[in-house]
Amino acid sequence: MAGIILLRSMLSVALLAGALASLSTSAAQAQTAAGYGPLQISWEVRNRFRLFREERDFLLQAETGRGRSVLAAEQALAIQSDGRGWARNTVNRLCIDLAGRVSEPCTRDNVKESYLTPIDHPVVIRLTGPVPVGATCAWTVDDGDGPHTSTFDCAEPVNLRVRYGRTTVVTADVSSSEGSQRAFTEIAVRDIFIAGLGDSVASGEGNPDRPIALSDEGFCFRSYLGTAAAQYYRPSRAGYKGGRACEAPDTLPVWQRQSALWFNPACHRSLYSYQTRTALALAVRYPHVAVTYLPLACTGATIADGLFGSQRARDCLPSKSGGACQGTVNGQLAELREALTAAKRRQPDRKLDLVLLSVGANDIYFSGLVADVIADTATERALFRRSGVMASVDDARSAMTRRQSRSRTSCCPR
């Protein structure tokens, strides 16, 4: 599963890279033409994957991904985290909460920002080339509202925030024992708005941000088919202090609190999903863009129930009180429409740039088709039918047979 997701991520990044190649080329040409003489000004957007509230999480991705493919970067991150995964801590530092709500505003690196409609972006500028030792730079920044000048050692990077939707002209007047030089550049941040839609292939099912920790203090059991002899055993979860019957009604909240952690449990959305990795890889690769990513994909979604309409939630949010949870999730297109409407109220020219979509597997009862192939014994097949997995396949097969029969009767009269 992880290999498939990473492969999808790499293919998606390749397609997006082609679409944005002109952006990188034109930026490089502008940078080369910007300076007088060998000195130039370089710049990049800080913490440019805007789902992350803290820059340290983005820097980890940027530093690990430098010179590596998405797969190689993921493998390196796995080694750095001792196999526990980079997302296990990052999941608690996002601009979207566990219920899937966008934080408006979102405090990113101690600055409150509108997540869907940013008005400015943090950038860092540096003087590059043969910078004279001890040189002093008088930096002038002009975004159209008048220039502002400040002086720093030329060896030091300078952090500033630039207005979104405007071009900011930055000039460095360099003074040293070798004389005076000038360099300038234009900064225009492109904020790319990406939405991720679809089913479990898109949400990241099978790859939780923080997996379940298993216990070595015995097992718990579950019964199936309604008989005492029909039981199977599985390892208990670390920290679980309930009864030995897994998910017994009186201990279900205790059991759920030790479950895997997703950045959206109701839809099993994961930071390891190919859609999240695609958007993140785009931000890592292009230093002059910011990426605003809105994840909406949901495990179990079909075109009718999930994409266009509401669907059943997969899990409840872990709760100490064990209260009731919301059992349904709104349709993804409705959620996207609501987000875009809210964004356009604040920023009329805000538009959606890219949509990542994977859907259709559940419409053809993919899990049931797989179960139909691999489930061999009568007990296994009875269990799958009881759960409704293979029943749906049987219904689909019967419906297909009826359609084929009607087609032969109507289209080919004797």
N, C-alpha and C positions, 0 to 999 in steps of 0.2 A: 504493500500500500504506500509506504513512504517513498519507495523508488518511483512509483507511478506519479505521485504528487510532485516530486522534484522534477521528473521529466516534463510534466505539464508546465511547471514553472519555467524551466529553461526554454521550452518552445515558445511560451507566451512572451518571455523577456526578449527572445530573438525577434519576434514579430514587432513588438513595441520599439525595439532598438532601431529597426529599419524605418519605422514611421518617424522616429525622432532623430535620425541621423543628421538631417539638415540643421536641426537645432544645435547639435554639438559642433558641426562644421562652421556654421555662421558665427557662433560664439567664439570659436578659436580664431577665426579670421579677424573679428572685431578686436580681440585681445591683442593680436599681433600688431594691428595697425594703431593701437591706442597710444603707445608710448613714443616719446622722442628719444632716440638713441636706444641703448641696450636695456635700460630700466623699463619695467612694465608693472602694471598692477593686476594681480590675480584676485579673484573673489569666488566665494561659494556660499550657498545657503546653509545655515546651521540647522541641525536637527530637522532635516527636510522631509522625513517621513512623519507627517503630522499626527498620525495616530499615537505616536510615542510622546508621553508628557515630559520625559527626561532625556536630555541629550546623550547621556552615557549609554542608553540602550541603542541609539542610532550609531554612535561611534563604535560600539562593539561590532555591529554589522558592517560598517564601512571599512574598518581596519581588517576584519577577517575576510571580507569579500574582495579586497584589493588584489588584483592579479589572479583571482580564483574564479572558477565557474560556480554556479549556484550550488551544485551538488558538492563540490570540494569545500566550499565555505561552510555548508551545513555539517559536513563530516568534521571539519576543524572545530566548529562550535560545540559539537557533541563531545569531542575529546576535552576541550577546555572546561566543560561543565561536568566532567567525570560521568558522562552518560546520562545525566539528569535532564539535559535539555536547556537551551538558552531562554525559552519562553516561560519557565516555571516562576520566575520572578518578574519578568516584564509584564505578564498578564495583569498584575495589580497596578500598573502604571500606564494606563491607556486613557484616551479621550472618549472612550465609550465604556459604559458600565456593564456589569454582568447581565443586566436586564435588556441590553441592546440599545439603551438610550444614549444619544450623543450629548456630551457635556457641553452646554452652551451657557456661559463661556467655558473654555477649558484652560486651566492654568498650566502653561508649558514653560518650564525653566523659569518659574517665578513671575511670568508675565501672563495676564489674562488675554486670551485670544478668542475670537469667534472661530469655531472649528470649520464650519461650512463656508463662511464668508470672511476670510482674513482681510484685514485692511493694511497690514504690513508684514514683513518677513525679516527675521534676523539673518544678517550676513556677516562674514568676516572678510576683511580685505588685507592684502599683504603686498609689499613691494618686493618684486623678484628681479633676478638678474645680478650683476656685479654691484651689490650695494656697498658703498664705501663704509669702512669701519667708523663708528661714531657719528654717522650722518644723522641729521635731523630732518624730519618730514613735516611740512605744513600741509595737512590734509584739508581740502575744501570739498564739501558735499553740497550739491544743489539738486533738489527734486522739483524745482519749478517755483517754490515758494521763497526763494532767496538763498544765497550760499551761507554755509556755516563752516568755520575754520577752527581747527584744533591742531596742536603740535605734539608729536611724539618722536621717540627714537625710531628710526626707519627699520630697525630689526624687529620691532614689536608689531604683532598683528593688531588690527583695529576692528572692534565690533560695533556694529550699528544696525539700526532697523530702517529698511527702505519701504516706501509706500508701494503697495500692490496696485498694478495698473498704470504706474508711471515709470518713466525712465529717469534714473538718478545718475547725474554726472559727478564723477569723483576725480579730483586732481591732486597729485602729490608734487609739491615743490621741495626738491631735495637740496639741502645745504650741507657742504662738507669742506674739508681742507682742499679737496680737488676741484672745487667750484660749485656751480649750481646746475641742476638738471630738473626737468619736468616730465611727469608721466600722467596720463589720464586714461580713464575708461568709462564706459556706460554700463550701468547695472539695470537690468530689467528681469525680474523674477517671473517665471511662468509657473503658475499654480495649476497642476493637472488634477482634475476631479475625476476619480475612478469609483465606480460602483461594482460590487461583486454580487452576482445573483446565481441561484441554482439550488442543487440538491446536495447530497452528502459528498459527492465528488468535489464540489466547490467549497463546502464548509470546512472540510478537514477531518471528517469522521475517521476514527481509528488512531488519531494523533492528538490526544488532549494536551493542553499546555502544561498541565501537571498531572502525570499519570497516578493511578492508584498505588499506594504503598501496601504491599501484602504483609501479612503477619505470619510469623513462624510459630505462633502459639495455638496451633490446632486449626481445624477446618469448621466450616458451617455447611449445612445441607439444605437442599430444596427438594420438595416433592413434586411429581408431575403425574399426570394421568389419574390422579385421585386415589392412588393406592399407597399403603404404607411401604410396600416393597419397592415401589418405583421412586427411588431417590438418587440424586447424584450429589457429589461433594465437590467443594471448591475451597481454595484458601480463604481465610478470613482477611479482613482489611485491618491494617495497622491502626490502633486506636479504637477499634470497635469493641464495646463492652456490653453489647446486647446479648440476646439469646442465641443459641446455636442454630436455630432455624433462620437462615438468611432472609431478610426482608419480612420477618413476621410483622403483622400489623402494629403490635405494641412497640416495636423497636425500629420501625422503618425510618423515622427521622434520625435516629442515632446512626443507622447504617448509611443514610444518604450523606451525612456530614463527613464521612470518610471517603466519599466518592472522588472520581477524577475531577479536575478543575478545568473548565473551558472558559474562554472569555465571553461566551454566551451559552450557558448550559441548555437552555430551551431548544437551541438549534445545533448544539455541538459544533459551534464555530471555534476554530483553532488558529493560532498565529502560524502554525505549520502548513496551513492550506496552500494549495498552489496559487490561489488568487492573492492571498496576503503576501506570499513570497514574490509573486510577480510585481506587485505594486512596490514592495520594499526594495527589490532589486533595481527597479527603475530609479528610485530615489538615490540608491547607492551609486549607480553608474553615472548619473547626470548631475553635476554639482550646481548647475544654474537653475534647477527646477525645484519646486516643492510639490509633494504628492499628498493630496487630501483623499483618503480612502474610506469608503463607506461600505462595510461588509454586511450583506443581507442574506446570504445563502443559508439554507436550513436543511439539515438532514431529514430525509423522508419526504421532501417536497416533490410534488408532481406539477405539471403545467397548470392543471385546474386548481388543485389544493396545495398551495404553497407559493406559486408564482403569481397567479391571478387572485386566488382566494386564500382564506385562512387555513391553517393546518394544525394538527395536534403537536403539542410541545414534546420534546424528547425527554427532558429532565426538568426537575424543579431546582430553583436556587437553593443551595445548602442553607438551612435555617436552624438556629438554636432552639427556637420556639416550636418548630415543627408545624407551623401554620399551613393553611391551604395555599396551594400555588395556582397560578394561572395556567390552565390546561391547553390554551390555544395560542397560536402565533399569527399575527396579521399577515396578509398577503404581501409579498415582497414588492410588487409593483406599486401597491398602495403606499407602502412605507417610503419607497423611492420618490413617488410623486409628492408626498407630504414634505419630505426633506427638501426637494427642489423648490417647491412653492415657498417654504419658509426662507430658503436662501435667496430667492429672487425678490422677496419683499425687502430684504436688507441690501441686496446687491443686484439690481435688475439685469446686469449683463452676465451674471454668473450662469454657467452652463455645464452640462455633463460632458466630459471629454471622451471617456472610455467606459465601456461596459464589458465585464468578464462574465460569461454565462456558460453553465454546464447543467443541462436538465434533460429529462426524458427517460432515464434509466428506471425510475420508479413507475413511469407510465406503462412500461412493458413488463412490470413485476420482475425486475432483474434478480432481486434476492430470492424470490420464489423459484425462478428458473434454475438458479444455481443450486438451491436446496433440492429441487426435483432431480437434479443430476447426481448429487453426492449422497443424498439420504437413501440408504439401501434397505435397512432393516424395517420391519413392520412397526416397531416401537418408535423409531426415529420419525417415520413418515406420519404416524399418528400424532406425535408431539408437534410436528410442524403444522399439521392440519389444524390442531387445536389452537395454535397460536395465530392462525389465519394466514400464515405465509404461503403455504402450499394451496390453501383453499382458494386464494386469489388467483393462483396459477391455473387451478382447475376451472375457475370461472372464466378466465381469459381464454383457455383452450376451448371451452364449450362455446363461448361467444364467437370465436374464430371459426369453429366448425359450422355453426349456424350461418355465419356470413358466407362461408364458402358454398354451403348448400344452397342458399338463396341465389347466390351468384350463378351457380351452374343451372339452376331452374329458370332464372329470369333471362339470362343472356343467351342461352343456347337451346331454344325450343326445337323439338323434333318436327 
